[in-house]
């Protein structure tokens, strides 16, 4: 009787196919470093967290390929900044922390991010932070975090902690590390330049030449005299701007609380869907590799044997291998069903997002997708207020950017 030998390569492939996939996920093990004592006023920089870049591909096929739900992603771009805002504010290491539609000369430090991946199991953000002088604190730095099943347990979810709080804590700690590496004089300069950038934006004719731009950095060439009446008027206008920005921040806070329940449910369910999809993908790869191993073994036996029995055994091995590969195809529609469920949940989630109507100094402002344009209109109004109060001619166009 002839012994049929299956090549070692086939056995190796089969062994690889049978490997067990196992991950250990910890629950928010990185705390945000909180202030243990009062922070000196000159170190309390005001922070603006801008709406994140949703990063939604225009091609629907690309969206489907990455299992991205456009409605959810666009909402996340407004939701996630508020989580980061709360994280920073909760440390006591900063001044006022607000969510903004875009960067503003009013604040000392502006933070933005691009959402690379967000599917309930994984969150990846690319973060940039820059202060008023143009100094880069975080330069396209990537942050990644994985959530585990425990993050979505009801007894843990009721603590109101985000499943990816670790990621936000790491951002907060990295920003703090940069701040602690700067001198008190550096931080004072940041605040001085922020004040002058706002003044130059509102009154470019009066303050436009107080700043110098060079190699992406901005510095003050001189400072206004103490008690300068024009600067005092600008500071009063700046207080109104703070009130408006506070109103915007409250709008984003209302949005955060409005959609939080629906988003938490979507993300919890989506986590299960993503984990199941990836399990199916691993199963498909396992079966495909195992099938390929049987084909290799079967054909090798057939080619190296001149007996009728061995030839028959080789052909059977090859056919079994092909059958194993083909058996994966009925599972692919099942994976598509999970993806479709995710999209349907995303449509429901998007339907819950509503615009907010705000009353600001007697003006009604509707905050929808055009918040950025409303923000610019507000700045135009501030320039008009300064011109009216001082009687000086208006100079078109900001000079501080």
VENGI-V6945 format. One record per residue. N is the residue number from 0. RES is the residue in one small letter. SS is DSSP state (H for helix, E for strand, - for the rest). NEAR is the number of other ideal C-beta (glycine too) atoms within 12 Angstrom. D_FIRST is the distance of its C-alpha to the first C-alpha in whole Angstrom. Layout:
N,RES,SS,NEAR,D_FIRST / N,RES,SS,NEAR,D_FIRST
//
This chain:
0,x,-,6,0 / 1,x,-,15,4 / 2,x,-,12,7 / 3,x,-,23,9 / 4,x,-,18,13 / 5,x,-,27,16 / 6,x,-,23,19 / 7,x,H,14,21 / 8,x,H,20,24 / 9,x,H,30,23 / 10,x,H,20,23 / 11,x,H,19,26 / 12,x,H,28,27 / 13,x,H,27,26 / 14,x,H,16,28 / 15,x,H,20,31 / 16,x,H,28,31 / 17,x,-,18,31 / 18,x,-,15,34 / 19,x,-,11,37 / 20,x,-,16,40 / 21,x,-,8,43 / 22,x,-,16,47 / 23,x,-,11,50 / 24,x,-,22,53 / 25,x,-,16,56 / 26,x,-,25,59 / 27,x,-,26,62 / 28,x,-,17,62 / 29,x,-,21,64 / 30,x,-,17,68 / 31,x,-,31,71 / 32,x,-,25,73 / 33,x,-,19,77 / 34,x,-,21,80 / 35,x,-,9,81 / 36,x,-,9,85 / 37,x,-,10,87 / 38,x,-,22,86 / 39,x,-,15,89 / 40,x,H,14,90 / 41,x,H,20,90 / 42,x,H,28,86 / 43,x,-,27,86 / 44,x,-,42,85 / 45,x,-,38,84 / 46,x,E,45,81 / 47,x,E,42,80 / 48,x,E,49,77 / 49,x,E,38,76 / 50,x,-,39,74 / 51,x,-,39,71 / 52,x,E,24,69 / 53,x,-,29,67 / 54,x,-,25,65 / 55,x,-,27,64 / 56,x,-,17,62 / 57,x,-,11,64 / 58,x,-,12,61 / 59,x,H,14,60 / 60,x,H,10,56 / 61,x,H,14,56 / 62,x,H,24,58 / 63,x,H,20,55 / 64,x,H,12,52 / 65,x,-,26,54 / 66,x,-,34,54 / 67,x,-,32,58 / 68,x,-,36,61 / 69,x,H,28,64 / 70,x,H,28,66 / 71,x,H,40,65 / 72,x,H,36,65 / 73,x,H,29,68 / 74,x,H,39,69 / 75,x,H,45,67 / 76,x,H,34,69 / 77,x,H,43,72 / 78,x,H,42,71 / 79,x,H,48,69 / 80,x,H,43,72 / 81,x,H,38,74 / 82,x,H,42,71 / 83,x,H,46,72 / 84,x,H,38,76 / 85,x,H,32,76 / 86,x,H,39,73 / 87,x,H,40,76 / 88,x,H,28,79 / 89,x,H,22,78 / 90,x,H,29,77 / 91,x,-,21,81 / 92,x,-,31,81 / 93,x,-,37,82 / 94,x,-,29,85 / 95,x,-,26,85 / 96,x,E,37,81 / 97,x,E,40,81 / 98,x,E,45,79 / 99,x,E,41,80 / 100,x,-,37,79 / 101,x,-,30,79 / 102,x,-,32,81 / 103,x,-,41,84 / 104,x,-,39,87 / 105,x,-,44,88 / 106,x,-,40,85 / 107,x,-,42,85 / 108,x,E,45,81 / 109,x,E,40,79 / 110,x,E,47,75 / 111,x,E,36,73 / 112,x,E,37,69 / 113,x,E,28,66 / 114,x,E,37,64 / 115,x,E,29,60 / 116,x,E,27,58 / 117,x,E,45,59 / 118,x,-,35,57 / 119,x,-,39,57 / 120,x,-,34,54 / 121,x,E,30,56 / 122,x,E,40,59 / 123,x,E,25,60 / 124,x,E,38,63 / 125,x,E,25,65 / 126,x,E,38,68 / 127,x,E,28,71 / 128,x,E,40,74 / 129,x,E,32,78 / 130,x,E,37,81 / 131,x,-,41,84 / 132,x,-,36,85 / 133,x,-,28,82 / 134,x,-,29,80 / 135,x,E,22,76 / 136,x,E,34,75 / 137,x,E,31,71 / 138,x,E,16,70 / 139,x,E,18,67 / 140,x,E,26,65 / 141,x,E,22,62 / 142,x,E,36,62 / 143,x,E,22,59 / 144,x,E,32,58 / 145,x,E,30,55 / 146,x,-,38,56 / 147,x,-,25,54 / 148,x,H,22,54 / 149,x,H,22,57 / 150,x,H,33,59 / 151,x,H,30,59 / 152,x,-,17,60 / 153,x,H,13,63 / 154,x,H,11,64 / 155,x,H,21,64 / 156,x,H,25,65 / 157,x,-,11,68 / 158,x,-,16,69 / 159,x,-,15,70 / 160,x,-,27,68 / 161,x,-,35,66 / 162,x,-,38,62 / 163,x,-,40,62 / 164,x,H,32,65 / 165,x,H,30,64 / 166,x,H,39,64 / 167,x,H,38,67 / 168,x,H,30,68 / 169,x,H,30,66 / 170,x,H,44,69 / 171,x,H,41,72 / 172,x,H,25,71 / 173,x,H,30,70 / 174,x,H,40,74 / 175,x,H,31,75 / 176,x,H,18,74 / 177,x,H,28,76 / 178,x,H,36,79 / 179,x,H,19,79 / 180,x,-,13,78 / 181,x,-,25,82 / 182,x,-,13,85 / 183,x,H,18,88 / 184,x,H,13,90 / 185,x,H,25,87 / 186,x,H,32,86 / 187,x,H,25,90 / 188,x,H,28,90 / 189,x,H,39,87 / 190,x,H,31,89 / 191,x,H,30,92 / 192,x,H,38,90 / 193,x,H,39,89 / 194,x,H,36,93 / 195,x,H,41,94 / 196,x,H,40,91 / 197,x,H,42,92 / 198,x,H,41,96 / 199,x,H,37,95 / 200,x,H,38,93 / 201,x,H,44,96 / 202,x,-,40,99 / 203,x,H,31,98 / 204,x,H,24,101 / 205,x,H,30,102 / 206,x,H,35,99 / 207,x,H,24,97 / 208,x,H,20,98 / 209,x,H,33,97 / 210,x,E,35,93 / 211,x,E,21,92 / 212,x,E,21,88 / 213,x,E,11,86 / 214,x,-,11,83 / 215,x,-,12,82 / 216,x,E,19,84 / 217,x,E,29,87 / 218,x,E,24,90 / 219,x,E,28,93 / 220,x,-,18,96 / 221,x,-,14,99 / 222,x,-,20,99 / 223,x,-,26,102 / 224,x,-,11,105 / 225,x,-,8,105 / 226,x,-,10,107 / 227,x,-,20,106 / 228,x,H,17,107 / 229,x,H,27,105 / 230,x,H,28,102 / 231,x,H,22,103 / 232,x,H,28,103 / 233,x,H,38,100 / 234,x,H,25,99 / 235,x,H,22,100 / 236,x,H,34,98 / 237,x,H,32,95 / 238,x,H,18,96 / 239,x,H,27,96 / 240,x,H,39,92 / 241,x,H,26,91 / 242,x,H,23,92 / 243,x,H,35,90 / 244,x,H,39,87 / 245,x,H,24,87 / 246,x,H,31,87 / 247,x,H,40,84 / 248,x,H,38,82 / 249,x,H,23,83 / 250,x,H,35,82 / 251,x,H,39,79 / 252,x,H,27,79 / 253,x,H,24,80 / 254,x,H,33,77 / 255,x,H,32,74 / 256,x,H,20,75 / 257,x,H,22,75 / 258,x,H,31,72 / 259,x,H,27,70 / 260,x,H,18,69 / 261,x,H,29,68 / 262,x,H,38,66 / 263,x,H,30,65 / 264,x,H,22,63 / 265,x,H,38,62 / 266,x,H,38,60 / 267,x,H,27,59 / 268,x,H,27,57 / 269,x,H,39,56 / 270,x,H,35,54 / 271,x,H,24,52 / 272,x,H,32,52 / 273,x,H,35,51 / 274,x,H,27,48 / 275,x,H,25,47 / 276,x,H,30,46 / 277,x,H,25,45 / 278,x,H,22,42 / 279,x,H,26,41 / 280,x,H,23,41 / 281,x,H,25,39 / 282,x,H,25,37 / 283,x,H,26,37 / 284,x,H,23,36 / 285,x,H,28,33 / 286,x,H,31,31 / 287,x,H,28,32 / 288,x,H,29,30 / 289,x,H,33,27 / 290,x,H,31,27 / 291,x,H,29,27 / 292,x,H,33,24 / 293,x,H,35,22 / 294,x,H,33,23 / 295,x,H,27,23 / 296,x,H,33,19 / 297,x,H,33,18 / 298,x,H,28,20 / 299,x,H,26,18 / 300,x,H,31,15 / 301,x,H,26,16 / 302,x,H,17,18 / 303,x,H,20,16 / 304,x,-,22,13 / 305,x,-,12,13 / 306,x,-,16,11 / 307,x,H,12,12 / 308,x,H,17,10 / 309,x,H,25,10 / 310,x,H,21,14 / 311,x,H,17,15 / 312,x,H,27,13 / 313,x,H,33,16 / 314,x,H,23,19 / 315,x,H,22,18 / 316,x,H,34,19 / 317,x,H,28,22 / 318,x,H,20,23 / 319,x,H,23,23 / 320,x,H,33,25 / 321,x,H,23,27 / 322,x,H,19,28 / 323,x,H,28,29 / 324,x,H,26,31 / 325,x,H,18,33 / 326,x,-,19,33 / 327,x,-,27,36 / 328,x,H,19,38 / 329,x,H,15,40 / 330,x,H,25,40 / 331,x,H,20,43 / 332,x,H,13,45 / 333,x,H,21,45 / 334,x,H,27,46 / 335,x,H,20,49 / 336,x,H,17,51 / 337,x,H,29,51 / 338,x,H,30,53 / 339,x,H,19,55 / 340,x,H,24,56 / 341,x,H,38,57 / 342,x,H,27,59 / 343,x,H,21,61 / 344,x,H,30,62 / 345,x,H,37,63 / 346,x,H,20,65 / 347,x,H,22,67 / 348,x,H,32,67 / 349,x,H,24,69 / 350,x,H,16,71 / 351,x,-,22,73 / 352,x,-,28,74 / 353,x,-,17,78 / 354,x,-,18,80 / 355,x,E,27,83 / 356,x,E,16,87 / 357,x,E,28,89 / 358,x,E,16,93 / 359,x,E,27,94 / 360,x,-,18,97 / 361,x,-,8,98 / 362,x,E,17,95 / 363,x,E,12,93 / 364,x,E,27,89 / 365,x,E,19,86 / 366,x,E,34,83 / 367,x,-,20,80 / 368,x,-,17,78 / 369,x,-,15,81 / 370,x,H,32,82 / 371,x,H,20,82 / 372,x,H,17,85 / 373,x,H,30,87 / 374,x,H,33,86 / 375,x,H,21,88 / 376,x,H,21,91 / 377,x,H,36,91 / 378,x,H,33,92 / 379,x,H,21,94 / 380,x,H,24,96 / 381,x,H,38,96 / 382,x,H,35,98 / 383,x,H,20,100 / 384,x,H,26,101 / 385,x,H,37,102 / 386,x,H,25,104 / 387,x,H,16,106 / 388,x,H,21,107 / 389,x,H,24,108 / 390,x,-,10,109 / 391,x,-,22,107 / 392,x,-,14,106 / 393,x,-,22,102 / 394,x,-,22,100 / 395,x,-,13,97 / 396,x,-,15,94 / 397,x,-,26,92 / 398,x,-,27,93 / 399,x,-,36,90 / 400,x,-,21,87
//
